[in-house]
Amino acid sequence: MNREEKVSPRQFTIFMSLFTMGTAILTVPSNQASYAGRDGWLATMMGAVLGLLLVWLYTSIGKRHPSHSLVQLNEKLLGKWAGKAFSLLFIMLLFIGGPAPVLYYVGNFMTSQMMPDTPIQAFHIAFALIVVMGARLGLEVLGRSAELLFPSFLLLFIVFVLLVAPQAKIDNVQPVLELGFRPMWPAVTYYLSLTALPTATMLLIFPSQIDRPQEARKAFFVGYMFGAVVMILIVALSILVLGSDLTERNMYPSYALAKKISVGRFLERLEAVMAFIWFISLYFKLVLYFYATVTALAQIFNMKEYRPLVLPLGMILVALSLIESPSSVYEQTSELTFWVPFMLLVGVVYPLLLLGLSVIRKARRS
């Protein structure tokens, strides 16, 4: 491949924050309330803490091999052909299970909440075009774009929290731990499957495409923790304001939460603010998934340039988003039965295998 594009640690921190949140801002509160009821906020907090262990695992792999991407690391630890085969399998699973469902949520949200008369295919194609454009422009351009958009994201989120917080009712989270810790574990694993576990994808970028590798690990941790704090606040506010029952019944509780904003009967119905916040995080999650996929494929096949793969894979992405998720009921069912085990395989078993092989290889050399 041509010269590897690099981003600064600050840009990578923003990437990590937005990638951690992604679709979770709108979808996680409902499932947390479904699994853990009024203790959904506590399950989210527990998941955020456990996620730090996963981040430690991923950064430990990167620290041991700072100049290698995940594809190069597979070849180094498993051999050239076995490594390429393993990388190809990982990329195929990642592409099928990662960006396609994310793109589906764009269309589903728009057709169910904002523009019901527009075909869902129109939103998939339009959003995919923006993703393809971002991937073609490269990681450095995406990094600068994230730096420009993140202050807007942060400002709007702070305004959202300040306007919603006065409607919180402490009774909605009492009594705490009424049913104990056991019902919360499904909520914890589901939260991890949408926030911390997908960050294993960033090993395709981290730390080889960060211009100051010595600061990369800190950037990974800080970005994840910021995203985790945002998620805790969103889930807590959803349950405090809407109650656990209404949060569970809403597919997009935080969007419903924004509809309740009312300041002096003048400043009302600011749900577009939440939609804009969500689109920023969702776009960067999707484009980073996509960029990681196309650049990894280019490395596997020893291509000098990844850009010829962008448009064909963008077209496949649109098709997959429609085939994999023909309806919201099907998507929710498959997510509950398939997604968590899939992400545990990709985000726990696979990285542990890599770390184990790396330790064994180093021990043999010494």
N, C-alpha and C positions, 0 to 999 in steps of 0.2 A: 504493500500500500504506500501511497504518498506520505508526506510529512504528517505525523500524528498531530491532530489539533489538541490544544490543551486549554484548560480553564483554570482560573485562580481558585484558591481555597474558599474565598468568600462566595464565588459563583457556585462552587460545588455545595457549599452549605445551603444555599438557596435551593439548588436542585434537590437536595435531600429533604428539605422541609416540604416542598411542594409535592415531591414524589411520595413521601410518607402519608400526606393527607389525601391527595388524589380524589378518587370517588368516595372515599370514606367519610368526607365531611357531610354528605347528604345521606348515605346509606347505613353507616354504622349505628347511629342512635336507635333506629328501629329494631335491629337485631339484638343490640345490647339490652334494650327493654324487654324484648321477647324472651331472651334467655334468663336474664337476672332480675327483671322487674325493676323496682325502685332502686335496686343496688347496681344498676347498669353503670353508673358513674364510677363506682368503686371497682367494678370489674375492668373498666377501661383504664383506671389508674394502675391496677395490678398488671394488666397487659403491657402498659407503657414501661413499667419497671422491668418486667421480664424481657421486653424488647431490647433493653440495654445489653443483655447477655448475648443476644443474636448479633447486635452491632459489634460487640467485642469479638465474636467469632469471625465475622466478615473482615473486620479491620486487622485481625491477627493474621489472616491469610494474606491480605494485602501488604502488611508490614514485612512478612517473611520474603515476599517476592515483589518489591516495589516497582520494578521495571517491566513486569509481565501483566498482560491482560489475562482474563480468564481462559481464553482460547490458547494462548501461549503457555499458560500454566498447565493446562490439561496435557499438552504435548510434552512438556518437560517432565511431568510426573508419571504419565501413562505410556509414553512413547509416541512417535509421530502419528502412526495410523490409528492406534487405539484412542489417542488423544483427540484426533480429528473426528472420529466416530462418536466419541462421548460428547464433544462440543456440539456436533450437528444434532444429536438427540436432544441435548439441553436446549438448543436454540429452537428446535421444532416445537418442543413442549412449551417453551416460554412464549412463542409467537401465538400458539393456539390458545393457551390459557391466560395470557396477559393482556395484550392490546385489544383483541377482539371484544371481550366483555366490556372493557372500558369504553370503546367506541359505541357499543350497544347502549350503554347508560346515557350517552349524549342524546341519541335519538329518542329513547324512552322518556327521558325527562322532558324534552322539548314537546313531544307529542301528547304527553299526559298532563303537563302542567301549564304550558305556555301557548303552543300553537297546534291544537288537536286536529285541525283540518289539513295539515301538511303531511305528506307521506314521510314515513320514518327514513326511507332511503335517501331523501333529499338532505337530511341532516347528517347522515353517515358520510355521504359523498363530500359535502361541503367541509365538514370537519376533517375528513381524511386528507383533502387537498391542502389544508393548512398544515397538517402534520407532515405531509410529503414535502411541502415547501421548506418547513423548518429543518427537516432532516437533510435536505439537499444543501442548505446554506451552511450546515455544519455545527459542531459543538461550540465553537467560539462565539458564533452569532447567537446561538441559543443562550449561552452564558450571559452575554450582554443584554439580551432581551429580558432574561429573568431578573437581572439587576434593575432594569427600568421598571418592570411591572411589580416587583415585590413591595416597594413602598406603598403603592396603591392598594395592594392586597392587605398589607398590614394596617393601613389607615382605615379601610372599610371594615375590616374585622373588628378593630377596636371600637369603632362607631356602632357596629352591630351589637357587640357585647354590652356597651353602655346603655343602649336603648332598650335592650331586652331584659337586662338584669333587674330593673325595678318590678317586673311582673313575676319574679320568682317567688314560689311559696315553699317554705321549708317543710311543710307538712307532706309534700309530695315525695320526699325521700325518707320519711320516718314510718316505722322504726327501721333503723339500719341493721342489716344482717338478720332480718326476721327469720329467713330460712337457712341461715348459716352460709358457709363458704362453698359447699358442694354444687349448688345450682349455678355458681358463677364461672366454673371452669369452662363450660362450652362458650360462654361469652368472651372469656379471656382468649381462648384459642381462635375464635372467629375474628376478634379484634387483631390479633397478631397476624392472621392470614391476609388481612387487607392493608396492614401498615408496616410492620417490621419485617415479616418474612419476604415480601416482594423486593425489599431493598437488596437482597442477594443479587439481583439483576445488576446493581451498580458495580459489582466486581468486574463487569465487562469494560468499565470505564476507570474504576478506582484501583490503584492510585496512579496507574501509568499515564493517564491523561490529565493529571493535575500538575501545574507547573512548579509547585513547591511541595514535593512528596512528603517532606518532614512535617508539614502542617495538615496533610490529608486526613489523618486519623481523627484529629480534633474536629475538622470540618464535618466529617461523617457523624460523629457523636452530637455535635451542636445542632446540626441540621435535623437529625432524628428527634432530639429532645424538644426542639421548637415545635415540630409537627405533632409530637405527642401531647404537648401542653395545649395546643389548639384543639386537638381531638377530645381531651378531657373536658375542656370548657364547653365544647359543642354538645357533648353527651349530657353533661351535668345541667346545662341550661335547658335542653330539650325536656328532661325529666322534671326539673324544677318548675318550669313554666307550663308545659302541656300535661304533665303527669305521665306515669309509666304506661297506662292503658292507651291513651291517645298517641303517645310516641310509638308504641308497638303497632298500632293500626295504620299509621302513616308510612308510606313507602319512603318519603323524603321528609322526615320530621323537622330538620333544620330549615327547610324551605317554608314549611307551615309555621315554624317559629317566627320567621321574618314577617309573615303576614299579620302577626299580632302586635307589631310595633305601632304605637299611637302616642304622639306627643302633642298635647293640646288640640286634638282633633284637626290638626293642620298637617303634621308630618306623619303620614300613614302609608300602609301598603308598600313597604320598602323591600319586598321579596326579590326585586331585581338586583339589589345589593348582594344578597346571598348567592343568587345565580351567577353574578359576575365573579365573586370570590371563588365559587366552585369551578367555573370555567377556566380560570387561571391555573388552579392546581391540577385540574383534570388534563388540561392541554399539556402541561409539562410532564405529567406522568406518562401520558400516551406517547409523546414525541421522544422521551428518553427510552421507553420500551422499544420503540420503533428504530431509533438511531442505534441502540445497542445491538439489536437484531441484525440490521443490514451491515454494520461494520464487522460484527463477528462472522457473518457469512463470508464477507470479503476476505477476512483473515484465514478462514478455514480453506477456502479455495485459492488462496494466494493471489488474489486480484490486486492490481495496482490502485484501483479506485472503486469505492463502494457505491458511488452515485448511480451507475447503471441499474443497480438493484432496487433503487428507491421506488420508482413508479410502478414496476410490476408487483412488488410486495405491497404497495399501497392499494392496488386494485384487489389483490388477494385478501387484504385486511378488510376491505368493505364487504366482500362476499362472505368471509368468515363471520363477520359481526352479525349478518343476517341469518346465516345457516345455523350457527351455534346457539343463537337465542331467538327462536321464532316468536316467543311471547314473554311477558314479564313473569308469568307464573312458572314457565319452564326455566327461565334464568334463575329465579329464586330457589327453585327446587334443586337444580344442578349445583348451584353455589353452596347450598347447605350439605349436599351429599358428596360432592366431588372436590370442591375448591380447597377445603381445609386439609384433607389428606394429601392432595397434590402439592400444596404449598409446604407442608411439613417435609415432604420428600425433597423438593427443590431447595427449600430454605434452611433445612436442618441436616438431613441425612447426607446430601451431596456436599455441603461445605465441611461437615465433619470428616467425610472421606478424604477430601482434599487436604485438610489440615493434618489428618493422620498420616497420609502418604508423605507429606512434606516433612513431618517430624521424623518418620522412619528413614527417609532418604538422607536427611542431615545426620542422623545417628550412625548410619552406615558409613558415611564419609569420614566421620570423626572416629 
